[in-house]
Amino acid sequence: MKHVVLDFEKLYHRKPQITCFAPGRVNLIGEHTDYNGGYVFPCAIQMGIACAALKREDDSLRFYSADFAQSGVLEYRLGNLESRGCWADYPVSVVRAFAAFGYRLESGADFFFSGNLPEGAGLSSSAALEVVTGAVIRELHGIPVTRQELALAGQFAENRFIGVNCGIMDQFASAMGKAGHAILLDSNTLRYEYAPIGDAAVVIVNSGVKHSLASSAYNKRRSECESAAAALKARTLCRLTPEEFEEKKLLIPDKDCRKRARHAVYENRRALDAAAALKEGDLGRFGRLMGESHASLKDDYEVSCEELDFLVEKAQGLPGVYGARMTGGGFGGCTVNLMERGAVEAFLPAIQERYEERFGRRPEVYAVTASDGVGVRDA
Ligand code: GLA
């Protein structure tokens, strides 16, 4: 990733004009609430995707990613940006989203991407790819869009052209992250507040089980929530308090939809409670809320898996750990673990050994720091 400028030159035989970097994210709590009008509490992390780019005179868009080197350079024309079922559909979809927002590009460009986010691990490699593409286009063409609009363009690209009906959390965190802080985001209004993470350490454990968000399961959860909201005559589920939900829940005829709704409503409350706990320095309470969040994702939302449940259960028993839960869309991916700083060193090998004993492979672990969102990066 360090050599994105040099690598660009090697590949395209010219110097890039601009280099940007967009981070991945980890969500501390508030899962599957962002398309239900609720709160999320993610932070951007130090891992992400860099992109070097140079404008072209003609209408060709050429994309290369060191992370998908086997695909070689993929070339599109501005007049034909149809999806091809490959990784470059993500940056191409962002170009299409810009056009839909009124910024039609007049000339092409060469792009070189390189990242260090594991793909399909629930750390938002897709959002980082979308946001970094948007940032590069903004710089190359001097387009007056804010970082928040870069997030919206990424989400639009993904909803409309990739076919995943994701919420705004991942792109927002990638675009708007702030070093040392998590973001308490109201996905309904896009109002947000930065919350200092303080002394707690955040560690990610990658189960190595690849999730596929594009698989219909994510979109299915979303439509189950929409049916539940319609049955309750609520515009979005997270507008309801747990008390209101309990009163009306039998109006939701389908049992599964009722469970999904219960998760969304209570998870929204947990996200707010966790943000309050962090403010008060009550990390023990934060950790308990993470445990409740995981249980609800497992039992009511049904997006966990055996490997994630195992990692959470073991982490909860290790010294200095405040709490653990699966993070991101689910069906595999990572857990997020909140712990005392002094506990990290012993935690890493301990969780790896336990997982290896049970599943026969050593999981990757990342001690992460809350980081800044997308930006122009010095070469
Ligand atoms: C994925 C989506 C997000 C969010 C999470 C679950 O990461 O992209 O919008 O819905 O799943 O919280």
Boltz pocket constraint, residues with backbone or C-beta under 6 A from the ligand:
constraints:
  - pocket:
      binder: B
      contacts: [[A, 27], [A, 30], [A, 31], [A, 32], [A, 33], [A, 34], [A, 35], [A, 122], [A, 166], [A, 167], [A, 168], [A, 169], [A, 170], [A, 328], [A, 329], [A, 330]]
      max_distance: 6.0
